[in-house]
Amino acid sequence: MRDRYKELMLRSFKDSMDVVDAYNEWTEEAFDQPSPVPPQAVPQVAMALYQSRVMDGWGGDGGFDIPEFDDRMFD
């Protein structure tokens, strides 16, 4: 593949499936009442991996804005 971002996204999806599978196996063994990650969460895990890898490729400051805590949401 020539598009490195597309390749990175596909790699992130494959890795996220592996992470979710490994986590679900671990929860089955470690807890009496396991709480597995549903398959619908794989795209969210993949996106988190992708963003992390892109930011790492940009030197750690990828320009993703994290909003400031807003006390108004508790009023």
N, C-alpha and C positions, 0 to 999 in steps of 0.2 A: 504494500500500500504506500502511496506517495504522500497522502495527506496525513501528517503526523498527529493532528488533533483528532481525526477520525479514528486512526489506529489507537490512540490513547483512550478514546471513549470506548471502543470495542474491548480493549484490554481491561478497562475499568469494569465493564459489565461482566466479563468472564470472572474477574477477581471477586466481584461482589457476590456472584453466585456461590463461589467457593467459600467466602467468608460467612455467608448466611448458612450454608450447609454445615460448616464446621461449628458454628455457634449453636445451631439447633441440635447437633449431635451431642455437644457438650452439655447443654441444658437438660437433655434427656437423661444423661448419666449423673449429673451433679445434683439435681433437685427431685424431690418427691412429686411436685406438681410443676412440670416444665412449662415455660412460657415461650414457645418458639416464635421466631420472626416469620411473619407471613410472606409468601412469595411476592405479594404486591409491594413489599418494601424494597425489593432488589433494585429497582430503578433509583430510589432515593439513596441507597448505599452507593450505587455506581456513580451517581452525580457527586456525592461527597468525595469519593476517591478521585474522580476526574478533576474536581476543583482543587483538591489538595495537590495533585500531581502537576497541574498547570501552574499553580502558585509556586511550587517547588522549582519548576523549570524557569520561572521568571525571577528567581533569586529570593523567594520567600515572601515578597510583598506583591501579591498579584492584583492589588487594587480592588479586592472584594470588600465592600463596606459592611461593617457590622453596626447596626443601629445602637444608639445610646439607650440606656435604661430610662424609661419614661414612667414616672410615678403616677401619672394621670390614669393609667389603666387600672389602678386600684381604687380610685375615687368612686 
